[in-house]
Amino acid sequence: MSTSTKLPERQLLPANVSPTKYDLTLEPLFSTFKFNGEETIHLDVQEDSSSITLHALDIDLQDSLLITSNKSKTPPLHVTSNDDDQSLTFQFKEGTLVKGDKVQLQLKFVGELNDKMAGFYRSSYEENGETKYLATTQMEPTDCRRAFPSFDEPSLKAVFNIALIADQKLTCLSNMDVKEEQSLGDGRKKVIFNPTPLISTYLIAFIVGDLKYIEADYNYRIPVRVYATPGLEKQGRFSVELAANTLEFFEQQFDIDYPLPKMDMVAIHDFSAGAMENFGLVTYRVVDLLYDEKNSNLATKQRVAEVVQHELAHQWFGNLVTMEWWEGLWLNEGFATWMSWYSCDKFFPDWKVWEQYVTDSLQQALALDALRASHPIEVPVKRADEINQIFDAISYSKGSSLLKMISKWLGEDVFIKGVSSYLKKHKYGNTKTTDLWESLSEVSGKDVVKVMSIWTGKIGFPIISVTENANRITFTQNRYLTTGDVTPEEDTTIYPVFLGLKTESSTDESLVLDSRSMSVDIQNSDFFKVNAEQAGIYRTNYAPERWIKLGKQPHLLSVEDRAGLVADAGALASSGHSSTRNFLNLVNSWKDESSFVVWDEITSRIAALKAAWLFEAQSDIDALNAFVRDLISTKIKSIGWSFNDNEPFLEQRLKSLLYATAAGAKEPEVVKSALINFQKYVAGDKTAIHPNIKAVTFQTVAAQGSEKEWDQLLDIYKNPVSIDEKIIALRSLGRFEDLNLIAKTLALLFDGSVRSQDIYVPMQGLRATKIGVESLFKWLTLNWDKIYKLLPPGLSMLGSVVTISTSGFTSLDDQKRVKDFFASKDTKGFDQGLAQALDTIQSKANWVQRDSRNVSDWLHEQGYKK
């Protein structure tokens, strides 16, 4: 047991016994939405004691018995429950539990087959007009206790012998393959699975339902399958072949065989996250596993590939070797994210995912971590109800960005070798973050421990200010906040910053800024850029003259460098470190840009500007749209928006992006084409809208639409041609600007039309307009009790709904309205999301107050504002 000072603060079970094995039998009852359970937990007694405490939540205990080491059967004197730490304590007479003994706790119980997407729960779907159900699980982080009484902490690994009782016709799945199947003679069967290896409770899974599967054609040494409800399984072909190839690739990279006898991946209709890496039985939101080659767009294909590879990376990193406690979550998720990009790059080199990383994971991380209400990568977690809040962009995106930074510093090959060494050393065990740093230090000879302890333990990241005196360059680091109001107390951390100084002749990767300030001399200062390839986690600010120079030197910059400059210029404008003119001048000089990734960053930064200016004068909004139309006109005219399947992946992505940008800026020709194509589409011509521009077509129609179009989009939502079309239609229902239609959209969220997992989707659409932002907050305040009941704070969805419903505002007056509403509410479980939303409003308000005149003048000077 570690002597870490954090340990006493954690809400942990008593350590007087430890589980070694569970024998578990469960039977879901679809008629009552309950399940029957029986289990025997094999325990090693670690100290003389008289009670056993384990986790249980929403479990009705029917019977309990202790089998002692001498085989005597002892019922407990009494059983008490503790709602605060979600536990049951079985009290026995003094002397019952003797150190060194092996005992068994036998339990019978009934559980709730709930609709909360947590523990052992039910998921519904329609088949031939009939509602059907399957039973499935989601245990991470702390909901195994809803499925069966358990020692529900990641370090308490055990072997699991699982059996499921179900209707003869239904499919039963669990982490392991089937050992035997017994007919119970009454139309039911008992499916007994082989014992698992040592595994944490949060990775246990079992499913009962009417499922069909396809198996990989690729000749991998074990069966790899995708399961779905009947009729959808064929859309798993892309995923199942990718999975078989990826498992083999990871075996080669880690030099460790995948340890289980099969890999099943299952599409679940009701699913709170994107996917869950259960050992040997990975579960997915339907849209993140299934891909319809004919009707789905390329962005969906890339998303599916990344999610599948992310979950498979976890089979080694997370499942085989597991974090000791939840503050190690970031390493679990950050590594799987990094590994998904690494493997995606190997399988789909034409996607250029490392270029996209700069505008995806890195920018997500920097955006959230620039808020005062961010958190360190490694968060001390004390209680179960704090855990869901750290499943955010810091864990996933900053975690993976940090690993990207280390892998560049050490070299990818050395990094993978260090990871392999770490996995071999800790196989089937639990680890702390420092265990990985030590393995990386051993194989690289570099002091990874020292560098990473600062990056993981401290909140935020720096801005590097660059000043010049002839050929002498000075770098100074300070804490960066998007609100631009860092206090001296918040600016005490000195980060080890890899400067990656790029000049015309070479890149100096050896420069590390590990003090407040340092200066270097370079031979020729005509061209240089800090943070080569944008591998470091920081913003860089230059003098205005250098920004102008860099804007004229795109030929000396890589795609990553150009995208990074746009991202930094946009972020620094919003925080006040640099004028918004710098940003506008930079992007205005790159109208001939050819890269999808750079255009993606340009358009997202302009979208951020438009979002901050959402409540400003219509003349400024119109002028911004005129600027955008002019900015993209050359490029969109040269590439158009008709698609050919033989075109390169990124060429198609660029066409989609520019078409969407033009529509958002109200380009008449594009808007007209969207309206015409939509009417052809709803009239029956399903080829009228290419999948790559379906989302923007639906949104454009909604933005201009009446009740007729609302009904048409609702019909598409109810009868989609593909899984992703359903989500696209739902999001578009939020883009209408008529108050009555907005009310109809919001009414869908409570009438059963929208799954709880998708409640945020139309809300995203609403956030795009002034009237939508106002309507969302009004809906939240009027329906708070109902929302709180539908999405309890222990689940992560409530935080998302609060953030989306509040962060669209742009003024301090509206920020006060939000604060005032929540002042009397219990914000436990979403307080961090609320604080981040308030920071976001503050940042936009500061930006508008500081730069609205500047932006207005620039638009006037350029001829966009009359």
N, C-alpha and C positions, 0 to 999 in steps of 0.2 A: 504494500500500500504506500502510495506516494505521501511525502510529508509536505506537499505543496500547501501554502497558506490559504489557497482558495478552497481546498477540500472541505474544511469544517462548515463553510457557508453553503455548500451544496445540499439540496434536499435529496438525500440518499437513503436507501433502505438500510436497516441495521445489518452489520456484516457477520452476525453470529452463525449464519448458515449460508451456503452457496450452492446454487443448482448445478447439477451435472447432466441431467437428462429429464426430458418431459415425454411421457406417453399420453398422447392426446387424441380423443375421438370427438368429432363434432357432427351434428346433424342440423342443417338449416331447415326451417319449417316455413315454406312460402305462404301457407294459408293464414298464419298468425304473425308473420314477420318476427319470429323468435328463433332461437336455436338452442338445442340441448347439447350439453358438454359434459364429458368425463375426462379427468386427467389424473395422472400420478406424477408428482414431481420428485425426482431423486435428489437428495440433498446431502452434502457433506457438512457435518457440524464443526464449526471453526472455534467455538468457545462454549464453555458450560453456560447453559441458559434455559429459559423455560417458555419462550415464545417464538413464533415465526411470523414475520411481517412480509407481505408481498403486495404487489399492485393489483387493483381490480377497480373497474369503473362500469357502472350500469350492469353489473352482474348480480343475479339473484342466486345466492349460494343455497343449495338444497341439502348438502350433506358434506361432512369433512371427517377425516380419520387419519391419525398418524400411525404408520408402521415403524416401530423402533428397530434398532439393530438386532434385538433378540426376537424379532417377529411378533411382538405383542402389539395389539391394536388398541390405540388410545384415542378416544374422542377428545376434542378440546374442552376445557372448562367453560370457556365462552369465546365468542368471536366478536371483535369490535371493528367498526369501519371509521376511517378518517377521510372526510370529504376534501380537506385541504391538500393532503398529499396523495389522495386517490389510492388508499391502501386498506388492506384487511390485516388484522392481527389475530393470530390463533394463540390463545393462552393455555398453557399446560401446567401441570403441577411442578413444583421445584424438583430439579434433578432429572427431568425427562430428557433433556438434550445434553449429551456429554461430548466434550471435545474429542474429535477423532472418529466418532460414530458416523455411520451412514444410515439415514432414515428416509422414509417415503411419506409424502403428504398426498392423500387421496381426496379428490374433490369431485362433487357433482354439482352442476349449476345450469341455470338457464340465462341466456343472454338476449339482447335486443338486436335483431337484424335491422339496423337503423337506416335512415336515409340521410345521414350526415357525412357520407363519404369518409368515414373513419372507423377503424377497427374492422369487425366482420359486418359488412353492410350489404344492402340490396341496391342493385342498379336496374333501372327499367328501360325497356325499349318497345317499339311498336313492331308487330309482325302481322300482316294481313288485317290491319284494323284492330288487333287485339294487343293489350298491354301485357308484356311478359317480363319476368324478372330473372336475374341471376344473382348469386351471392358471391361476393368478392371481398378482398381485404385491402386496407391501407394502414400499416402499423407505424410508419415513421411520422413524427418522431416518437410519440409516447401513447400510441393507441392500441398496442398489443393487449394492454390491460382491459380493453373493451371486448376483446375476442375470447380471452381466457385469463384467469388469474395467473400472474407471471412476475418474474423478477425483471422488470421492464427497464433495464439500464444497459447501455451498449457494452459495458465491460463484463457483464455477467453472461458470457457465452455458454451454451450447452448443446447437447445433441437432442434432436427432436424426432420422435417416432409419431408420425401423424396418420390418422385414419379419418375418412369422411364417409358418412352414411347419406345416401341420396336415392332418388328415383332411378330405376334401372336404365332409363333412356338418357339420363343426363351425363355430361362429361364432368369428371372430378380431376382437378389438377392441384399439385402442391410443389414445393421446392424440389423434391426428388422424384425419381421415376417410380412406377407402380411395382410393388413387391408381389401383391396378390389381390384378387378381387373375389369377394364372397357374396353369393346370392343369399338374401335373408328370407326369400320365399314369399314375400308379400308385395312384390313389385319393387322392393328396395334392394340396394346392394351396399356392401361395405368395401370401400377401396382403401387398401393398406399400402402406404408408401415406404420405401426404403429409408433407413435412418439418415439424417443429415450429418454432415461433419459439424464441428463446433461452429455455432452461428449465434449472432445477436438476435434478440426478440424482434427488433424493428425490421428485420429482413425476412421474417416468416411470412408465408403467403399460402392461401388456399382459395380455390374457386370452384363453384358448383353451378352449372348452367347448360343450356342447349348451345353448344359451341361446335363449330367446324374448323378444320385446320388445313393449311398447306405446308408442305415440308420442303426444305431447301434442296434444289437440284445439285448444288455445289457439293462435291464429295468431301465434306468435312467428317472427322472421325466419329462424331456423335450426332444424333438427330437434332436438327434446329427447325422449330415450327412457329408459325404465326396462327393464333386462334382468334376467331371473331364470331359474332352472331351470324346465323345462316344467311348467305348471300354476299356478305362483306369480305369473307376470307380471301377471295381472289385478289383483292386490292392490297394484300400483304406481300405480293411477289417481290417488289423492290426491296422491302425491309428484310425479308427472310433470306434472300441471297446476299444482301449486304452484311447481315448478321453472321452468316456462316463464314464469309471471307474475313470479317473483322475479328472474330474469335481466333481464327488461325493467325492473323497478323499480330494480335496482341500476345499470343503464345510465343511468337518469334521475338517480339520486342522485349518482353519481360523475362524470357527464358524460363517460363513456368507454365505448365499445362493448365488449361481451364479444368477445375477439379471435379465438376459434377458430370453425371452421365447424360444430361440432356439440357437443352435451352429452349424454353417456351416463352413466347412473347404474346401478350393477350390485349386486344382492344376492348376497353371498358367504356360504356356510354356515359356513366356518371363518375367523374374522376376529378379530384380537386387540384392536383398538380399537373405537370405535363406528362410525367412518367415516374415509375418507382422501380428501383434496381433490385427488388427481391431476388435472393440467390436462386438462380435456375428457373425463376418464374417472374419475368419482368412484366409489369402491367403499364398500360399507356392510355392516355386520353385518345379517343379514336382518331382524331385529326393528326396526332403526332406519330402514328404507326402506319396507317393505311394511306396509300397514294394511288390515285386514279390517273393512269398515264394519259388518258384521253381528255379528262375534264379538269384536272388540277393544274395549278400554275407551278412555275419553276421555283419560286420562293418556298412553296410548300415542300417540294422535293428536297431542297437543301435543309430545311427545318427538320424533316423526318430523318434524313441521314445523320444530322448532328445529334438529335435526341437518341436515336438507336445506338450510335457509337458512344455517346456519353454514358448510357446505362450499362453497356457492355464493359466499358473501362472500369466501372464500379465493381464488376465481378471480382477483379483483383484488388483494386484500390478502394477499400470500403468494406467489401464482403470478406475477402480472404484475410485482409489486414484491416482492422477497424479502429476508429478513433476511441480513445479511452473514455471520453466524455464529450458533451455537445459543443464545447468551445473549439474542438477540432473539426467541427462541421465544415468550415471553410476549406480545409485541406482536402476533405472528401469530395466536395463539390467543385472546388477550384481545379483539382487535378483532373477530374472526369471531364470538365469543360475543356481544359487545355488538350487533353488526350483526344477529345472528339475533333478538335480543329486539326491536330497533328495527323490523325488517321484520315480525316476527310481530305486533307491535302495530298495524301499518298494515293487515295482511291480516285479522287476527282481533281487532278492537277489544274484542269481548265477552269475550275471554279475560283481558283486563286483565293482560298479562304484566309490565308495569312494577311493578304491585303485587306480583306473585309473585316478581319479582327480589329483593325485600327478604328473603324467606324462603328463596330458592334460592341464586343465585350469591353474594350478599353474605354470607349465613350460612356457606356452605361455605368461603368465603375466610377469614372471621374465625375459624372453628373451627380450621383448619389453621395459620393464621398466628399464633394465640395459643399455639402450642407452641414450646418452646425450640428444638426441632429443625426449625423451619421454615427457609425460605431467602428471601433477597431476591427480588423480582420478577425483577430482572435478575441472573442467576447467571453468574459467570465459569465457563465450561465449558472444560476442557482436553482431555479425552479422550472418545472415542466412547462408552465404557461408562458415562459419567456422564449422558448425555443423557436416557435413558429416565426417570430418576428425577425430572426436572423437568417431565414431562407430568402435572402434578397440579393441585390446586385453586388453587394460587398462580398458575400460568401462565394457567389458564382463567378462574377465578372472581375472584381478586384483580385479575388483569389487566383483566377486563371491568368490575369494580367501579370501578377507578381511572379507566377511560375514561368510565364513567357519571358519576363525580364531575366530571371535566373538562368533559364535554358539558353538564352542568348549570351549571357555572361560566361557560362560554363561550356557552352557548345551543346547542341541537341543530343549528340551521341553520348557524351559524358553524363548529361542529365538523365537520359533513359537508363544508362548503366547504373547510376546511383539509385534510381527508383527500383530497378530490378534487385539490387543488393538489399535495399530496405524491405521489399516484399519477401524475399527469401529468408531474411533474418527474423521477421516477425510473423511468419505464416500462421494463420488461425489465431493470432494474438491481438492485443490492443496496444495502441501506441499514442504518444504525444507528438506534437508538431516537431519538437527538437530531434526526435528519432530520425525523421527524414533529413533534416539539415545535417545531422551527423553523418549519415550515409553519403550524402552529396559532398560533404567536406572530405570524407575519406577517399572517394574516387577522384576528386578534382584537385585536392591539395589546396583549396581556397577556403577562407574562413566564412563559410556560408552561415554558420550559427550566429555570428556577430551581426552580419548585414541583415539577416532576416528577422532577428529579434526586434529590431526597430520597426521594420515595415509591418510586421504582424501585430505588434503590441501597441502601436500608436495610431491614433485616429488621423484621418486626412492624408494630404500629400502636399508637396511644395509647388510654388511658382518660382521658376528660375528667371530672374531679371538679368538681361544681357546688356552691358554698356560697353562702348568702344572708345578707344583713344588710339587713332592710327591703327597699327596691327596688334595692339594689346587689347585683349578681350577680358572683361571681368564678369564673373558669374556670382550672383547672390541669391540665396534661397530664403523664402519665407512661407509660412502656412498660407494656403489658398482657400478662400471661401467664396462661394458664388454671390453672397450678399456683400462682399467687398469690405467688411467691417471687422477684420481680425483684431483682437485685443492683444497687448503684449503677453498676457498670461496664456493665450492660445498659441503663441508663436515661439515656444521654447524648444520644440523638437528639431534636431538636426538630422536629416535623413541622409543615408549614403546614396548619392544620386549618380548614376552612370550617365555621363554627359554625351557620349557618342557624338563627338564633334566632326561633322562632315565638311570637308573642303573640296575644291575642284579636283585635287589630286588623290585624296585618300580619306579614310575615316579613322579617327583616333578613338579606339574603344577603351583605352587604358585610363582615361581621365575620370576620376571619381571625386565629386564634390562632397566631402564629408566634414565640412566646416561651414560657417555662415557664408563665407565669401572666398573666392580664389581668382587669380588672374593667370592667363597664359598668353604667350606670343605666338602668332601664326605668320607664315611667310607672306601670304597674299590674302588680304581681307575683302577682296572684291566679291567673293562668294563664300559663305559658310552657313551651316544650319546645325543647331543643337538638337539632340535626341534623334540621331540617324535612324531611319526606318520606324520611328515612333515606338521604340521598344520600351521606353521608360515611363513610369507612372508619375507624370508631372506635366504642368503647363509651362510654356516658354514665352516670355515677352521680350520683344526687341524694341529698339528706338523706332519712331515712325519712318525714318529714312530707310532703315533696314527692311521694314515691312514692304515698302515700295519697291526696293531692289529685288527682294525675294519674289514679289509678284511678277517681275519681269524675267525671272530665271527658272521657269518651270522645267525647261529642258535639262537642268542640272539636278532635278529632284526626282526621286522615285515616286511611284503611286502612293506608298505609305507616307512619304515625306509631304507630298502635296495635300493628301487628306488630313494629315496631322496639322499642317499649317492652318488649313481652313478651320479645323476643330478648335485649335488654340485661339485663333483670331475671333471666332464667334463667342467662345466662352469668356475670353478676356473683355470683350465688349459688354457682355451681360453683367460682368462683375465690376466693371469700371476701371480695370487695370489698363485698358486701352480704349481708344475711341471707337464707336461703332463705324465711323468713317473708314478706319483701317480695314475692318472686315469687309465693308461694302466695296471699297476700292480693290481689295484683293480679289474677291470673287468676280467682280465686274471685268477684271483684266484676264480672266480665264474662260472666256466664252467658247474657246475652241478646244477645251478639255475633252479628252477622248475616253477617260476611264469611268466606268460605272461607279467605282468605289469613291472617287473624288466627287463626282456629281451627287452621289448619295449623301455625302457629308455637306456639300454646298446646300442642297435642298433642305436637309434636316435643320441646318443652322438658320436658314431663312425662315423655315417653319417655326422655329423657336422665337425668332424676332416677331413674326406675325402673331404668335400666341401671346407674347408680352404686350403687343399693341392692340389686342383684340377689342378692348373697350375704348380705343382712341377714336379720333375724328374719322368719319368715313372717307374724307378726302385723302388722309394718310394711308388708309387701308387700300383704297383704289390705286394710289400711286405705287405702293409696294407691289401690288399685283401687276401694274404696268411694267415695273422694273423686272419682275420675274419673267414675264412674257418676252421681254426684249432679251434678257439674259440667255434664255434657252432657245430662242428662235432659230439661230444659225444651226445649232446641233439637231434640233428636232426636225427641221426641214431636210437636213442631209440624211437622216436615218429613217424618218417616218415612223409609222406604228402598225405596219402590217408585219406578220410574223411568219417565219419559215423554220420548220423543225430542224433543219440542217444548220441554222445559224449558231454561232458560238453561244454558250450559256450566258456569258456576261453581256454580249451584244443584245440578247433578248431582255435581260434584266434592265439594261440601260434604256431600251425603248419603252418598257413598262414604266420606269421611273419618270422619264421626261413627259410621257403622255399624262401620267397622274399629276405631275407638277403643273403642266399646262392647264389641265382641267381645274386644279385648285386655284389657279390664277385667272380663271374665267376666260381662257382663250376661246373666242367664238367658234372657230372651226372644230376644235376638239369637243367642246360642249355639244355642238350640233351633232357631231358623229356619235357621241355617247347616247344622246336622246333617240336618234334614229335607230341605232343598233339595238337598243333596249327594247323598243317596240317590236322590232323584227324577232327578237329573242322570245318575248312573251307570246308572240303570235305563233311560235312553234319552230322557228329556225334556230336550232341550238348551236349552229356554227357562226351565228351573227356576231357573237362576242368571243374573242380569243380568251382563254383562261387567264393569260398574263395580265389582261387589262379589265377583267370582270369586276374586281373590287372597286376600281375608280369609276367604272361605268355606272355601277349601282349607286355609288355615293353621289355622283354628279346628277343622276336622275332624282335622287332623294332631295338634294339641295334645291332643285327647281320644282319639286313635285307637289302634287295634290293628293287627295284621298284615293284617287284611282291608282296612282303609283304606289302609295302605301299598301294598298290591298294586293297589288301585284307582287311587291317584294315580300309581303307576309306569306303569300302563296308559294313563292320560291323557297322561303325559309322552311315551310312545312313539307314541301315536295322537292328537295334539292336533287340535282344530278350527281353531286359529289359531296363528300363530308365537308370540304373546305368551302363549298358554295353556300352551305347552310350558315356557316359562321359569317361569311361575307355579307349575306343578306341580312342577318341579324344586326351586324354592326351598322349597315346602311339605314336600318330603321331608326337609328339615332340621329341621322343627318337631316331630317325634315326640320323646317323652321316655322311651321304653323303650330301654334300652341295646342290646338285640339289634337293634332297628329302626334305631337310630343307626349301629350297626356295618354294617348292610346298606346304609344310605345312603352311608356313607363308602367302602364297597367299590365302589360304582358309579363312583367317581372314577378308579379304575385299570383297570376291566374293559372299557373301550371304550364304555360306555353314555353317558358324558358327554364332550362335546367339550372339548378343553383350554381353549378360550376361555370355557367356561361353568363351569369347575371351582369358581370362587368362589361360584356361585349358591346351591347347597345349604348352603355354609358360612355364608352370610348368615343362613339360617334357623336353623342350629345356634347361632349367637351370641345368639339371643334367650332362651335358657334357661340355668340354672345347669349342668345336666348336659351341655348342648350345648357350653358354653364349655370345660368340663373335658375332654370327649371330643375336641374339636377340637385342643386343645393336645397331648393324648396321641397322637392320630393323627399330628400334625406331627412329634413327636419320634421316634416309632417308624418313620416312613416317610420321614425327611428325605432320605436318599440317593436314594430313588426320585422324590421330589418335585423335588429339585434337578436330576435328569436329565431329567424330563419338562418342567420349566419353567426352562431355564438362565437365569442372572442377567442375561445380555445382553438378555433380553426383559422387559417390564415386569410380566408376570403374577406372577412370583415374589414381588415386593414386596407385591402385593395379598394374596396367599395368606398371607404371613407376618403382615401387619398384621391381617387378619381372624382368624387363628388365635390371636393373642396379646392383642389390645387389649380383649377382653371381660372380662378380669380386673379386679378392683377393690381389691386389697390389695397392700401393699408386699411381703409374703411371696411372693405369686404373681409380682410384678414381678421379684423376685430369682430365682425359678425360671426365668423367661424369660431373664434376663441370663445365668444360669449355663449354660443350654443353648447359647446362641449364643456364649459366651466362646471356645469352641474351634473355631468355624466360620468359614469365609471368608465375610464378609458383603458383599463387593464387589458392587455392583449392586442391593442392597436395604438398605444400612446406614441410609439416610435413613428409609425406611418403618419399619424396626425401631426407630430412635430415636424416631420420632413415636408408635409404639405404646406404648413405655415411658413417654413423657410423658403419654399419655392415661391409662394405668393410674395414674400418680402423681397426676394431677389428680383422678381419681375417689376414690382412697384418701384424699387430703387432704380432699375434700369430705365424705365419709362420717365421717371422724374428727372433723371440725370441727362438723358440723351434724346428725349423726344424732339426738342428743337433742332438738335444736330442732325437727326435723321430726316426731319422735315425739310431742312435747308438743303441737305444733300440731294434728296429726291427732286427738289425744285431746280437745283443747279444742273442736274442731269436731264431735265426736261420731262420728268415723269409726273410732276405736280405742277398744275397750272397756277 
